[in-house]
Amino acid sequence: MDTDNIERYLNSFGKQVVNRAKGNLQKAKAFFQKPLGLGLKQFGKDLLGNVKQDIIDTINETQTTVN
């Protein structure tokens, strides 16, 4: 393979990877967005504060286990 063909192949492959990732992110966003929206209606603004704290706690726990 010459350099031009390799570059074209890598560009094409990279675009496929990015498009696949975008699709997966959109599915994940839709999956979490609906329950959070329903919870917000039911539990109010306190829900978002609790979700935020859960995320912070999880990050801190993960950092503690890694270190």
PyMOL commands that set and color helices and strands:
alter all, ss='L'
color gray80, all
select helices_A, chain A and resi 3-43+46-66
alter helices_A, ss='H'
color red, helices_A
deselect
rebuild
show_as cartoon
